[in-house]
Each structure stands twice: as structure tokens, then as C-alpha cells.
Amino acid sequence: MEQKSNWQEFKAILDQHKIVKLYHFTDRDNLESIIKNGGLYSWGDCEDKGIKIAKPGGGLLSRDLDRRDHLQHYVRVSFTTQHPMMYVAMQDGRLSNPVILEIDPEVIYWQDSKFANMNATKSGAHKGESLEDFKQIHFESIKVRKHFDLPEEEQPYYQAEVLVKNFIPLAYIKNIGNFGIPIPSQPKALQVKNPYTAQITRNTPTAFIFLVDHSVSMKKMTSLYGEEMTMAEAAARIVNNQINELVLRCVKMGDTRHYYDIAVVGYGEDAYSGWQGELEGRDFVSPEELKNHPYTKITTRKETRTRKGVLIKEVEQVQWVSVRHNGSWTYYHEAFDYAKKLLDEWMKEHHEKDCYPPTIIHITDGEFNHATKETVMQKANELKAMFTNDGNVILFNIHFTANHDATPVACPINKDELKGNVYAETLFDMSSLLPERYNQDIARCLNDNRVGRHVAMGVNADATTLIKLMDIGTPTNISQNQ
């Protein structure tokens, strides 16, 4: 690409501010097309070339504004991984599984590249091709973690952009090889790797986080295998049982292998580690640590399949998580923040590996408090936007109820199934779109053989439905040899 004559002056500014990467968000479903066509085209060039964009990031209004400002033939690149418009696209349903492409900052030096000190179509944006135009970018503002960290008057400058004319070749997308899709020497010859298919090994583990509502309303009574108990007790027993199942899957030839990390987070007005006993206060723990440090054992009832059918038997069950229902409020946002903190660290260690993405299973009996819907949705979308090479984090939201007259809905395909239930529709929007590999488990557990992609949620789930959803939500694609 022909460079600006004074490109070294642009480079000096980048060096001064330690900027080594630019970013472009897109949906994982678009990666195949980007690789097949040899790079990232503007949406206007895609239209001209007949390239179909599976999940466009911009809506109709965005395209109209681009046309108005003659920007439809520019690829928009930002300085941040937490672009506010990515979350808007998720909220509007345009993006389901966003990924962040890392762009070589050399595109700044290209002759036709332009710069905008905020969203280029926003009223008052300063844009142009020169060094002076580039200097209009508020470099200190683009380096903060989120635009919410800036004063309100400065927040628009967080969305400063580099506008690259027509096309960014694959060679300038620095992480394009990190998504498991082979990069062919001939772009049209492409063997696509399906997401959510990575083998779980000790070198490429996954993670599970259980978020459990400990608010006072969990004192309501329900039944589990015919035994009366509080919802908090039922939830604790079901979570403990699921953890035990995960640990047992790691036992190979007498060795408890580190196939995944597991965390339990309890929350009410605040969020905290849910482990008890010797693991108290810990966050992620390994299957071996769980096997070696049980908190207590209880005698409980369990469904067992035999030749004569399904029987309910009394069994001794290991417990790591105890019953709590003492929180006055239900602060989803605190639970989601805690999970985000855990995954930020986990992703730093595993982000470049071909790891099956982490799963979050959130169990609650009611609506959130002390935060707006927009805030809670933003925090849910931040979790869903995290990804490994194999796929995006999966967030299950399960509404647990003691109301036996309420009609349960589990893993719906569309909102129509929720019959206008506003709370259920909110959970639907907060939850992940499941890959089709989950359909087999959904069919087995829920007797649901519909074709399509289900959403990772349940509403009005009794204890039996909760158990089934937990089973669906904890698949393990463990390698037999590693």
C-alpha cells in the first residue's frame, strides 16, 4: 500500500502513546467470509463485489449516515477493545458472538486513510487525512478501559476512528490465525473450522462459573425428589451435584486431571466466593483440589437409572457449597462484575490457546435490583463478548421458581415462546445464543428436537427443569488421550 509521505511522523505519535494495535469488532459468523475473500472489506465494497455479510455490525441508520458522509467505502477501525457500538449491536441482535480483530497500525500510514476524533458520522466530528487531523484524536481518552471511566463530555472521543479505504488484507489482521480457521494460500479454497469443537485437555482446559442467588426470597419452599426444602437448599444441592459430576469426568486411571477450572459465586447485595471449608475465599479451583477438599457430606435423594427404570435412592453426597438465603436484594450486576473479574484473569492465561470457551450458569429466583436494565444488559454483553479461539463465553440465565403453576420455558429458539413475559424477554436478551452442538443435549434432556439455535436460558424452572438445564450447560468435550 502507498504510504503517506510523512508516515514517520504518524509513527512517532503512536510510539509516544505506546499504541501497537488497532481493533475492529465483527461477529464470529463473519470470519469465514473475511478469510475466504482475503481480508476485511468495507460494507460498500462488499455490496459492490456481491460479498454477503452474515452478521453486519451496523444497522440501516448507520449505513444511511455513512452514505451521507461518503464513508461507505471505508473500513472503520478503533483504538479500543471495548467499543460502545459493539454492545449496541449486541443489544440490537445484529451480533451474537462478537470477536475483536487486531489490526496492524501500519494502516494509519496508508495514503487514503482518514482519521476522526470521535464516531466519524457524529455531529461535530473532526475528520481528515493529514497529520494535523490525526493529532485531533484525544489519545489519553482512547486509552482508558471503558468510556464510562471518562467524564460525560469526554466520552464521545473514546470512539475515535481510523478509516481505511476499501480493504484491509489478511496480512494486516494480526490475530486472524487465532480462531481455528486455516488460512489457505488461495483465499477461495477454505476449510472452515466450526466453533465450540475444541478438545478439552490439560493443556487446553475450559472453565465453569456458577452464579447463585443468595437473596432472602430463596427461603421459599420447593421439593427435590419428593423432599421438601427451601429453594436455596435445592439450588445448593443441585450445584454441588453438578460439580461432583464435573470432578468425576476428570478422573482417569486414578488421576484427577486438570481439565477445567471451577468457581462458585454467591450474591445478594454483594458478590463473593461460594466455596466453604478449606477452599473458602478461593475463586477458581481445580478438580483435584475439589476431590481432595470436600466441605462436608450429606445424605440426600438422587435419581438413578436402573434396568427397572428410574428410581429415587438415598445416597451420600459430597458438598462444597452451603445453603445461603440472607441477602436483602438481588444484584445481578455485582455477580456479573465478579464473573468478569475472574474471566479477565483466566483469559489472559488462555486467550491464545484453542480452549473450549468458559461457561457461566446463573441461577436466580427473581428480578434484579439497584441497577437499570441498560446497566445489567451491558454487563451481560461484556461477558458474552469475551472469547477464546474456539468460541465466545456462554452465559446461561436460569430463573428458578417454587411456583408449580407457572409454565416453564427452557432453551427457547425465539421470543414468541415467552408469551410477552417482560422479565423472561430480558433474560432472553441477556443470554447466549447456543451453537447447534448443544441441540443433541437439549433433545435428550428436554425432549425438544426442533431445528434451530436455542438461547441459553430458562424461566419458571422448577428443580427438575433446573437439573436438566445444568446438565445441558456443562458439556465436556474431553479428549480421551490427554
WOBELUR-V447931 format. One record per residue. N is the residue number from 1. RES is the residue in one letter. PSI is psi in whole degrees, -180 to 180 (NA if undefined). Layout:
# WOBELUR-V447931
n->N res->RES psi->PSI
n->N res->RES psi->PSI
This chain:
# WOBELUR-V447931
n->1 res->M psi->138
n->2 res->E psi->132
n->3 res->Q psi->158
n->4 res->K psi->146
n->5 res->S psi->-30
n->6 res->N psi->34
n->7 res->W psi->-29
n->8 res->Q psi->-28
n->9 res->E psi->-35
n->10 res->F psi->-43
n->11 res->K psi->-38
n->12 res->A psi->-39
n->13 res->I psi->-43
n->14 res->L psi->-44
n->15 res->D psi->-40
n->16 res->Q psi->-40
n->17 res->H psi->9
n->18 res->K psi->42
n->19 res->I psi->115
n->20 res->V psi->-7
n->21 res->K psi->149
n->22 res->L psi->172
n->23 res->Y psi->148
n->24 res->H psi->125
n->25 res->F psi->145
n->26 res->T psi->179
n->27 res->D psi->147
n->28 res->R psi->-32
n->29 res->D psi->-15
n->30 res->N psi->-11
n->31 res->L psi->-40
n->32 res->E psi->-47
n->33 res->S psi->-41
n->34 res->I psi->-45
n->35 res->I psi->-44
n->36 res->K psi->-36
n->37 res->N psi->8
n->38 res->G psi->11
n->39 res->G psi->-170
n->40 res->L psi->112
n->41 res->Y psi->152
n->42 res->S psi->160
n->43 res->W psi->-30
n->44 res->G psi->-41
n->45 res->D psi->-35
n->46 res->C psi->-44
n->47 res->E psi->-44
n->48 res->D psi->-34
n->49 res->K psi->0
n->50 res->G psi->26
n->51 res->I psi->121
n->52 res->K psi->128
n->53 res->I psi->113
n->54 res->A psi->-45
n->55 res->K psi->87
n->56 res->P psi->137
n->57 res->G psi->-29
n->58 res->G psi->148
n->59 res->G psi->-174
n->60 res->L psi->-40
n->61 res->L psi->-43
n->62 res->S psi->-42
n->63 res->R psi->-38
n->64 res->D psi->-41
n->65 res->L psi->-39
n->66 res->D psi->-45
n->67 res->R psi->-42
n->68 res->R psi->-40
n->69 res->D psi->10
n->70 res->H psi->44
n->71 res->L psi->9
n->72 res->Q psi->-16
n->73 res->H psi->26
n->74 res->Y psi->138
n->75 res->V psi->127
n->76 res->R psi->126
n->77 res->V psi->139
n->78 res->S psi->179
n->79 res->F psi->6
n->80 res->T psi->149
n->81 res->T psi->-11
n->82 res->Q psi->52
n->83 res->H psi->126
n->84 res->P psi->-34
n->85 res->M psi->-22
n->86 res->M psi->-42
n->87 res->Y psi->-32
n->88 res->V psi->-43
n->89 res->A psi->-36
n->90 res->M psi->-45
n->91 res->Q psi->-37
n->92 res->D psi->-5
n->93 res->G psi->8
n->94 res->R psi->-34
n->95 res->L psi->134
n->96 res->S psi->-44
n->97 res->N psi->78
n->98 res->P psi->146
n->99 res->V psi->156
n->100 res->I psi->118
n->101 res->L psi->133
n->102 res->E psi->120
n->103 res->I psi->135
n->104 res->D psi->126
n->105 res->P psi->-5
n->106 res->E psi->-22
n->107 res->V psi->-22
n->108 res->I psi->-32
n->109 res->Y psi->-11
n->110 res->W psi->145
n->111 res->Q psi->-43
n->112 res->D psi->2
n->113 res->S psi->140
n->114 res->K psi->169
n->115 res->F psi->143
n->116 res->A psi->138
n->117 res->N psi->-2
n->118 res->M psi->-171
n->119 res->N psi->123
n->120 res->A psi->-24
n->121 res->T psi->0
n->122 res->K psi->142
n->123 res->S psi->131
n->124 res->G psi->-3
n->125 res->A psi->138
n->126 res->H psi->123
n->127 res->K psi->150
n->128 res->G psi->-179
n->129 res->E psi->-10
n->130 res->S psi->171
n->131 res->L psi->-39
n->132 res->E psi->-36
n->133 res->D psi->-41
n->134 res->F psi->-37
n->135 res->K psi->-13
n->136 res->Q psi->-13
n->137 res->I psi->136
n->138 res->H psi->87
n->139 res->F psi->-32
n->140 res->E psi->-34
n->141 res->S psi->-35
n->142 res->I psi->-10
n->143 res->K psi->-6
n->144 res->V psi->161
n->145 res->R psi->-44
n->146 res->K psi->154
n->147 res->H psi->-21
n->148 res->F psi->-18
n->149 res->D psi->-5
n->150 res->L psi->155
n->151 res->P psi->151
n->152 res->E psi->-39
n->153 res->E psi->-19
n->154 res->E psi->-15
n->155 res->Q psi->-38
n->156 res->P psi->-29
n->157 res->Y psi->-12
n->158 res->Y psi->-24
n->159 res->Q psi->27
n->160 res->A psi->147
n->161 res->E psi->151
n->162 res->V psi->130
n->163 res->L psi->110
n->164 res->V psi->125
n->165 res->K psi->123
n->166 res->N psi->-55
n->167 res->F psi->138
n->168 res->I psi->111
n->169 res->P psi->158
n->170 res->L psi->-35
n->171 res->A psi->-20
n->172 res->Y psi->4
n->173 res->I psi->99
n->174 res->K psi->-27
n->175 res->N psi->19
n->176 res->I psi->-23
n->177 res->G psi->4
n->178 res->N psi->12
n->179 res->F psi->13
n->180 res->G psi->2
n->181 res->I psi->119
n->182 res->P psi->140
n->183 res->I psi->107
n->184 res->P psi->156
n->185 res->S psi->-32
n->186 res->Q psi->108
n->187 res->P psi->-35
n->188 res->K psi->-24
n->189 res->A psi->100
n->190 res->L psi->127
n->191 res->Q psi->112
n->192 res->V psi->136
n->193 res->K psi->122
n->194 res->N psi->138
n->195 res->P psi->165
n->196 res->Y psi->39
n->197 res->T psi->3
n->198 res->A psi->140
n->199 res->Q psi->138
n->200 res->I psi->118
n->201 res->T psi->176
n->202 res->R psi->-27
n->203 res->N psi->-25
n->204 res->T psi->74
n->205 res->P psi->176
n->206 res->T psi->-173
n->207 res->A psi->150
n->208 res->F psi->133
n->209 res->I psi->125
n->210 res->F psi->119
n->211 res->L psi->120
n->212 res->V psi->123
n->213 res->D psi->122
n->214 res->H psi->25
n->215 res->S psi->163
n->216 res->V psi->-25
n->217 res->S psi->-13
n->218 res->M psi->2
n->219 res->K psi->-9
n->220 res->K psi->149
n->221 res->M psi->143
n->222 res->T psi->-172
n->223 res->S psi->147
n->224 res->L psi->115
n->225 res->Y psi->41
n->226 res->G psi->0
n->227 res->E psi->128
n->228 res->E psi->136
n->229 res->M psi->170
n->230 res->T psi->159
n->231 res->M psi->-36
n->232 res->A psi->-42
n->233 res->E psi->-44
n->234 res->A psi->-45
n->235 res->A psi->-43
n->236 res->A psi->-44
n->237 res->R psi->-41
n->238 res->I psi->-42
n->239 res->V psi->-45
n->240 res->N psi->-41
n->241 res->N psi->-40
n->242 res->Q psi->-38
n->243 res->I psi->-42
n->244 res->N psi->-41
n->245 res->E psi->-41
n->246 res->L psi->-42
n->247 res->V psi->-44
n->248 res->L psi->-33
n->249 res->R psi->-18
n->250 res->C psi->-6
n->251 res->V psi->115
n->252 res->K psi->119
n->253 res->M psi->42
n->254 res->G psi->-2
n->255 res->D psi->132
n->256 res->T psi->107
n->257 res->R psi->149
n->258 res->H psi->75
n->259 res->Y psi->-21
n->260 res->Y psi->164
n->261 res->D psi->143
n->262 res->I psi->135
n->263 res->A psi->147
n->264 res->V psi->128
n->265 res->V psi->120
n->266 res->G psi->153
n->267 res->Y psi->152
n->268 res->G psi->-99
n->269 res->E psi->-23
n->270 res->D psi->176
n->271 res->A psi->148
n->272 res->Y psi->162
n->273 res->S psi->135
n->274 res->G psi->-1
n->275 res->W psi->149
n->276 res->Q psi->168
n->277 res->G psi->-141
n->278 res->E psi->-18
n->279 res->L psi->2
n->280 res->E psi->134
n->281 res->G psi->-11
n->282 res->R psi->161
n->283 res->D psi->-99
n->284 res->F psi->135
n->285 res->V psi->159
n->286 res->S psi->161
n->287 res->P psi->-37
n->288 res->E psi->-41
n->289 res->E psi->-40
n->290 res->L psi->-43
n->291 res->K psi->-37
n->292 res->N psi->-11
n->293 res->H psi->61
n->294 res->P psi->148
n->295 res->Y psi->-50
n->296 res->T psi->176
n->297 res->K psi->144
n->298 res->I psi->159
n->299 res->T psi->123
n->300 res->T psi->171
n->301 res->R psi->147
n->302 res->K psi->143
n->303 res->E psi->127
n->304 res->T psi->132
n->305 res->R psi->128
n->306 res->T psi->176
n->307 res->R psi->-27
n->308 res->K psi->0
n->309 res->G psi->-161
n->310 res->V psi->124
n->311 res->L psi->150
n->312 res->I psi->118
n->313 res->K psi->154
n->314 res->E psi->131
n->315 res->V psi->157
n->316 res->E psi->127
n->317 res->Q psi->134
n->318 res->V psi->141
n->319 res->Q psi->136
n->320 res->W psi->-18
n->321 res->V psi->130
n->322 res->S psi->173
n->323 res->V psi->131
n->324 res->R psi->139
n->325 res->H psi->52
n->326 res->N psi->9
n->327 res->G psi->135
n->328 res->S psi->-24
n->329 res->W psi->173
n->330 res->T psi->89
n->331 res->Y psi->85
n->332 res->Y psi->-43
n->333 res->H psi->-33
n->334 res->E psi->-41
n->335 res->A psi->-43
n->336 res->F psi->-38
n->337 res->D psi->-40
n->338 res->Y psi->-45
n->339 res->A psi->-40
n->340 res->K psi->-42
n->341 res->K psi->-44
n->342 res->L psi->-44
n->343 res->L psi->-28
n->344 res->D psi->-45
n->345 res->E psi->-41
n->346 res->W psi->-41
n->347 res->M psi->-34
n->348 res->K psi->-38
n->349 res->E psi->-31
n->350 res->H psi->1
n->351 res->H psi->-33
n->352 res->E psi->-1
n->353 res->K psi->159
n->354 res->D psi->69
n->355 res->C psi->139
n->356 res->Y psi->132
n->357 res->P psi->151
n->358 res->P psi->155
n->359 res->T psi->134
n->360 res->I psi->126
n->361 res->I psi->114
n->362 res->H psi->121
n->363 res->I psi->123
n->364 res->T psi->156
n->365 res->D psi->5
n->366 res->G psi->-178
n->367 res->E psi->158
n->368 res->F psi->157
n->369 res->N psi->161
n->370 res->H psi->24
n->371 res->A psi->147
n->372 res->T psi->162
n->373 res->K psi->-39
n->374 res->E psi->-40
n->375 res->T psi->-47
n->376 res->V psi->-41
n->377 res->M psi->-41
n->378 res->Q psi->-44
n->379 res->K psi->-36
n->380 res->A psi->-43
n->381 res->N psi->-34
n->382 res->E psi->-39
n->383 res->L psi->-46
n->384 res->K psi->-23
n->385 res->A psi->-10
n->386 res->M psi->147
n->387 res->F psi->154
n->388 res->T psi->-179
n->389 res->N psi->-26
n->390 res->D psi->-19
n->391 res->G psi->174
n->392 res->N psi->154
n->393 res->V psi->139
n->394 res->I psi->124
n->395 res->L psi->112
n->396 res->F psi->133
n->397 res->N psi->119
n->398 res->I psi->118
n->399 res->H psi->117
n->400 res->F psi->132
n->401 res->T psi->153
n->402 res->A psi->0
n->403 res->N psi->104
n->404 res->H psi->-13
n->405 res->D psi->-13
n->406 res->A psi->140
n->407 res->T psi->118
n->408 res->P psi->145
n->409 res->V psi->125
n->410 res->A psi->130
n->411 res->C psi->59
n->412 res->P psi->161
n->413 res->I psi->-32
n->414 res->N psi->166
n->415 res->K psi->-23
n->416 res->D psi->-28
n->417 res->E psi->-14
n->418 res->L psi->-2
n->419 res->K psi->36
n->420 res->G psi->9
n->421 res->N psi->109
n->422 res->V psi->-43
n->423 res->Y psi->-43
n->424 res->A psi->-38
n->425 res->E psi->-35
n->426 res->T psi->-45
n->427 res->L psi->-39
n->428 res->F psi->-48
n->429 res->D psi->-29
n->430 res->M psi->-16
n->431 res->S psi->160
n->432 res->S psi->149
n->433 res->L psi->118
n->434 res->L psi->142
n->435 res->P psi->160
n->436 res->E psi->-16
n->437 res->R psi->-20
n->438 res->Y psi->-14
n->439 res->N psi->-35
n->440 res->Q psi->-44
n->441 res->D psi->-36
n->442 res->I psi->-42
n->443 res->A psi->-42
n->444 res->R psi->-44
n->445 res->C psi->-36
n->446 res->L psi->0
n->447 res->N psi->44
n->448 res->D psi->106
n->449 res->N psi->21
n->450 res->R psi->146
n->451 res->V psi->135
n->452 res->G psi->-179
n->453 res->R psi->126
n->454 res->H psi->159
n->455 res->V psi->140
n->456 res->A psi->75
n->457 res->M psi->163
n->458 res->G psi->146
n->459 res->V psi->144
n->460 res->N psi->38
n->461 res->A psi->126
n->462 res->D psi->-176
n->463 res->A psi->-39
n->464 res->T psi->-45
n->465 res->T psi->-37
n->466 res->L psi->-43
n->467 res->I psi->-43
n->468 res->K psi->-41
n->469 res->L psi->-35
n->470 res->M psi->-39
n->471 res->D psi->-44
n->472 res->I psi->-38
n->473 res->G psi->-6
n->474 res->T psi->55
n->475 res->P psi->149
n->476 res->T psi->120
n->477 res->N psi->62
n->478 res->I psi->131
n->479 res->S psi->139
n->480 res->Q psi->-16
n->481 res->N psi->-11
n->482 res->Q psi->NA
